[in-house]
């Protein structure tokens, strides 16, 4: 991780070094893209490091083994209700539709171990909350993501606040 002013080119520029940013960086790199991560803070991780690390996911093996009936539409409805209807319906549904895949990715790709139970936390109409087994915090997931980013040699630049984007004639 570097702290600097720089001029660098990459196929993919990821803004932020939390869960979503590092997952995007890892996947883009594995798809063959050159990647750089820009983080506005002096350190990495943001709120992801201090979160409880619980992953809400619908139609998971954990749920199936307990006979919990769930689905992406039900999860999306819960998310929209919890957000007082202010969420972008299509994006919320996309998150819900891919939530089980995200949980599987954490397990299969990063080796995150989850407690063998499913909890029902606020805003969810059925148990769908999966908790990391070791630290029971976001740090458990984050440390594995950061280790993979380092293994892949994806640069992270600190204190880089993104204020503008330059686009080509096609809007890319």
C-alpha positions in Angstrom: 0.0 0.0 0.0 1.3 3.4 -1.0 0.6 6.9 0.0 1.5 9.2 -2.9 0.6 11.5 -5.7 0.8 9.6 -9.0 -0.3 9.2 -12.5 -1.2 5.7 -13.2 -3.3 3.8 -15.8 -5.4 0.7 -15.1 -8.2 -1.1 -16.8 -10.2 -0.9 -13.6 -10.0 1.8 -10.9 -11.7 0.7 -7.7 -12.8 3.6 -5.4 -12.7 2.4 -1.7 -11.0 -0.4 0.1 -14.0 -1.9 2.0 -15.7 -5.2 1.3 -17.2 -4.2 -2.0 -14.1 -2.5 -3.3 -11.7 -5.3 -2.5 -14.1 -7.9 -3.8 -14.4 -5.9 -7.1 -10.6 -5.6 -7.3 -10.0 -9.3 -6.8 -12.6 -10.3 -9.3 -11.4 -7.7 -11.9 -7.9 -9.0 -11.5 -8.9 -12.6 -11.9 -10.8 -11.6 -15.1 -7.5 -10.4 -16.5 -7.8 -6.6 -15.9 -5.1 -4.4 -14.5 -6.5 -2.9 -11.3 -5.7 -0.1 -8.8 -7.6 0.6 -5.6 -7.9 4.3 -4.4 -8.7 4.9 -0.8 -9.4 8.4 0.6 -8.5 7.5 4.2 -5.0 7.1 5.6 -5.8 3.4 6.3 -7.6 0.6 4.5 -11.0 -1.0 5.2 -13.4 1.7 6.2 -16.5 0.6 8.0 -16.1 -3.0 6.8 -13.3 -3.6 9.3 -15.5 -2.5 12.3 -18.7 -4.1 11.1 -20.1 -7.2 12.7 -19.2 -9.1 9.5 -22.7 -10.7 9.2 -23.6 -11.6 5.6 -27.3 -11.6 4.7 -28.0 -14.1 2.0 -31.0 -15.9 0.6 -31.3 -19.6 -0.4 -28.1 -20.8 1.2 -27.1 -24.3 2.2 -27.2 -23.1 5.8 -30.9 -22.2 5.3 -31.8 -25.3 3.3 -30.4 -27.6 5.9 -32.7 -26.0 8.5 -35.8 -25.9 6.3 -35.8 -22.1 6.1 -37.9 -21.0 3.1 -36.5 -17.9 1.5 -35.9 -16.3 -1.9 -34.3 -13.3 -3.5 -37.7 -11.6 -4.0 -38.5 -12.0 -0.3 -35.0 -10.7 0.7 -35.4 -7.7 -1.7 -38.8 -6.9 -0.3 -37.3 -6.9 3.3 -34.4 -4.7 2.2 -36.7 -2.2 0.5 -39.0 -2.1 3.5 -36.1 -1.6 5.9 -35.0 1.3 3.7 -38.5 2.8 3.7 -38.8 2.2 0.0 -36.0 4.5 -0.9 -33.8 1.8 -2.5 -33.3 1.3 -6.2 -35.6 -1.7 -6.8 -33.6 -3.3 -9.6 -30.3 -3.0 -7.8 -31.7 -4.3 -4.5 -33.1 -7.3 -6.4 -29.7 -7.9 -8.0 -28.0 -7.9 -4.6 -30.6 -10.3 -3.3 -30.3 -12.6 -6.3 -26.6 -12.9 -6.0 -26.4 -13.0 -2.2 -25.9 -16.7 -1.9 -23.1 -16.6 -4.5 -21.4 -13.9 -2.5 -21.5 -16.0 0.6 -20.2 -19.0 -1.4 -17.4 -16.8 -2.8 -16.3 -15.8 0.7 -16.2 -19.5 1.7 -14.8 -21.1 -1.4 -12.4 -18.3 -2.7 -11.3 -16.8 0.6 -11.7 -19.6 3.1 -14.0 -17.7 5.5 -15.6 -20.1 7.9 -19.1 -19.2 9.1 -20.9 -20.3 12.3 -23.2 -23.3 11.6 -26.4 -21.4 12.3 -28.5 -18.8 10.6 -29.8 -15.8 12.6 -32.7 -13.5 12.0 -31.7 -9.9 12.6 -33.6 -6.6 12.2 -35.3 -6.0 9.0 -35.3 -9.7 7.9 -38.6 -11.7 7.8 -36.7 -15.0 8.0 -33.3 -16.1 9.3 -30.7 -15.3 6.6 -27.8 -13.7 8.6 -24.5 -15.7 8.4 -21.8 -14.9 11.0 -18.1 -15.5 10.6 -16.9 -18.2 13.0 -13.5 -16.9 14.1 -13.6 -13.3 15.0 -17.3 -12.7 14.5 -16.5 -9.4 13.0 -15.9 -7.7 9.7 -12.2 -8.0 10.4 -12.4 -11.8 9.8 -13.6 -11.2 6.2 -11.5 -8.2 5.6 -8.2 -9.7 6.6 -8.8 -12.5 4.1 -9.7 -10.1 1.3 -6.7 -7.9 2.0 -4.4 -10.9 2.0 -5.7 -11.9 -1.4 -5.3 -8.4 -2.8 -1.7 -8.4 -1.5 -1.1 -11.9 -3.0 -2.3 -10.7 -6.3 -0.1 -7.6 -6.0 -3.0 -5.2 -6.6 -1.8 -1.7 -5.6 -3.8 0.3 -3.0 -3.1 4.0 -2.9 -4.1 5.8 0.4 -5.2 9.4 0.8 -6.5 9.5 -2.7 -9.9 11.2 -2.7 -11.6 10.8 -6.1 -13.1 14.1 -7.1 -13.5 13.7 -10.9 -13.5 11.0 -13.6 -12.2 11.5 -17.1 -14.2 9.7 -19.8 -13.5 9.0 -23.4 -15.7 10.0 -26.3 -17.9 6.9 -25.8 -18.5 7.8 -22.1 -16.2 5.1 -20.8 
